[in-house]
Amino acid sequence: MNGRRMDVWTLAATGFGLGLLPWAPGTWGSLLAIGVRVAEGPLGLAARAVIAALAVLVGVPLCAHAARRLGRPDPPQVVWDEVAALLAATLVVPFRPLPLAALFLAFRFFDILKPWPVGFLDRKLKGGLGIMADDLAAAALAAVAVAFLLWLQLLLMRRH
C-alpha cells in the first residue's frame, strides 16, 4: 500500500480485510454481502433498502479513497463495490438458500465476464463511480436472471 498504514476507510473498502486475501477477492466480498443479508434476517424490506442504498452511496467516495490509497484505478483488494451491489440485488430475491446461492453465482458470472453494459461501464467510468457502476450493473443483471428463473419455476409448477 505504498508504504503507508491502512486507514479505517480503506480497511472498510477491502471488506474489512477480505479483499486482501491472496485469491478471488471479489468472491470473498460477494460472500460478505450474503453474510450481511443473513445478518439482516428479519428486517423488513424498507430497512434493508435503506442499508443497501447507504452502502451504495457510501461506496462511491469509499472506493475512490481506497483506490487513491492503494495507488491503482480499480484495485482488486477493494471489494466494497461487490458488497454494496450484491446487497442491493438481494432486495429482489427471496430469503431462501437456493435463490441467494443463484444470485451469488449469477453475480460472480456477470462480474467476471463483464457482458454489456457491465464491461462498457467498467471501461468508460473512472473513480469511485466507475468502481461501483460495473458491479451495480452486474448485480442488476444477476437479479433479473434469478427473478426470471423463479418466474419460470412458478410457471412450470402451475402447469403440473
C-alpha positions in Angstrom: 0.0 0.0 0.0 2.7 2.4 -1.0 4.4 2.1 2.4 1.5 3.6 4.3 -0.6 2.1 7.0 -4.1 1.2 6.1 -6.7 3.7 7.4 -10.2 2.7 8.6 -11.8 3.7 5.3 -9.5 1.6 3.2 -10.0 -1.3 5.6 -13.8 -1.0 5.1 -13.3 -0.8 1.3 -11.4 -4.1 1.4 -14.4 -5.7 3.1 -12.6 -5.4 6.4 -9.6 -7.3 5.1 -11.4 -10.0 3.0 -10.2 -8.2 -0.2 -6.6 -8.7 1.0 -6.9 -12.5 0.8 -4.5 -13.8 -1.9 -7.1 -15.2 -4.3 -10.6 -14.3 -5.5 -11.1 -11.1 -3.6 -14.3 -10.3 -5.4 -15.7 -13.7 -4.4 -14.9 -13.0 -0.8 -16.6 -9.6 -1.0 -19.6 -11.2 -2.5 -19.8 -13.8 0.3 -19.6 -10.9 2.8 -22.7 -9.4 1.1 -24.6 -12.7 1.5 -23.4 -12.8 5.1 -24.7 -9.2 5.7 -28.1 -10.3 4.1 -28.2 -13.3 6.5 -27.4 -11.0 9.4 -30.2 -8.6 8.4 -32.5 -11.6 8.9 -35.9 -10.5 9.9 -35.5 -6.8 8.9 -38.3 -5.5 6.7 -37.8 -4.6 3.1 -37.7 -0.8 3.8 -34.9 -1.2 6.4 -32.9 -3.5 4.1 -33.4 -1.0 1.2 -32.0 1.8 3.4 -29.0 -0.3 4.3 -28.3 -1.2 0.7 -28.8 2.4 -0.5 -26.4 3.7 2.1 -23.8 1.0 1.2 -24.1 2.1 -2.5 -24.0 5.8 -1.7 -21.1 5.5 0.7 -19.4 3.2 -1.7 -18.6 5.8 -4.3 -16.3 8.0 -2.1 -15.1 5.0 -0.1 -13.9 3.1 -3.2 -12.4 6.3 -4.6 -10.5 6.9 -1.4 -9.2 3.3 -1.2 -8.1 3.4 -4.9 -6.1 6.5 -4.2 -4.5 5.0 -1.1 -3.7 1.7 -2.9 -2.4 3.6 -5.9 -4.5 1.8 -8.6 -7.6 2.9 -10.5 -9.7 -0.2 -9.5 -7.6 -2.3 -7.1 -8.8 -5.9 -6.8 -8.5 -5.6 -3.0 -11.3 -3.1 -3.0 -14.5 -5.2 -2.6 -16.9 -2.7 -1.2 -18.4 -2.5 -4.7 -19.2 -6.2 -4.7 -20.6 -6.0 -1.2 -22.9 -3.0 -1.9 -24.0 -4.1 -5.3 -24.9 -7.7 -4.3 -26.5 -6.5 -1.1 -28.8 -4.2 -3.2 -29.6 -7.2 -5.5 -30.7 -9.3 -2.5 -33.7 -6.9 -2.2 -35.5 -8.6 -5.1 -34.6 -12.2 -4.2 -36.4 -14.4 -1.6 -34.6 -15.0 1.6 -34.1 -18.7 0.9 -30.8 -20.6 0.3 -31.3 -21.5 -3.3 -32.3 -18.1 -4.7 -29.5 -16.5 -2.7 -27.0 -19.0 -4.0 -28.2 -18.5 -7.5 -27.9 -14.7 -7.1 -24.4 -15.1 -5.8 -23.3 -17.3 -8.7 -25.1 -15.1 -11.3 -23.4 -12.0 -9.9 -20.0 -13.6 -10.0 -20.6 -14.7 -13.5 -21.6 -11.3 -14.8 -18.9 -9.5 -12.7 -16.2 -11.7 -14.1 -17.3 -11.9 -17.7 -18.5 -8.3 -17.9 -21.1 -8.5 -20.7 -22.7 -5.3 -21.9 -23.4 -3.0 -20.0 -21.0 -4.2 -17.3 -17.9 -4.1 -19.4 -18.9 -0.8 -21.0 -19.3 0.8 -17.6 -16.0 -0.7 -16.4 -14.1 0.8 -19.3 -15.8 4.2 -19.5 -16.4 5.3 -16.0 -13.5 6.2 -13.7 -13.0 6.9 -10.0 -15.4 5.7 -7.3 -18.4 5.9 -9.6 -16.6 3.7 -12.1 -15.6 1.2 -9.4 -19.2 0.9 -8.2 -21.1 1.2 -11.5 -19.9 -2.1 -13.2 -20.8 -4.1 -10.1 -24.2 -2.5 -9.8 -24.8 -3.4 -13.5 -23.6 -7.0 -12.8 -25.9 -7.2 -9.8 -28.9 -5.9 -11.8 -28.3 -8.5 -14.5 -28.0 -11.2 -11.8 -31.2 -10.1 -10.1 -33.1 -10.1 -13.4 -31.7 -13.6 -14.3 -32.7 -15.0 -10.9 -36.1 -13.3 -11.0 -36.6 -14.9 -14.4 -35.7 -18.3 -13.2 -38.0 -18.0 -10.2 -40.8 -16.9 -12.5 -40.1 -19.8 -14.8 -40.2 -22.2 -11.9 -43.5 -20.8 -10.8 -44.9 -21.1 -14.3 -43.8 -24.7 -14.6 -45.2 -25.6 -11.2 -48.6 -24.2 -12.1 -48.7 -26.4 -15.2 -48.2 -29.6 -13.2 
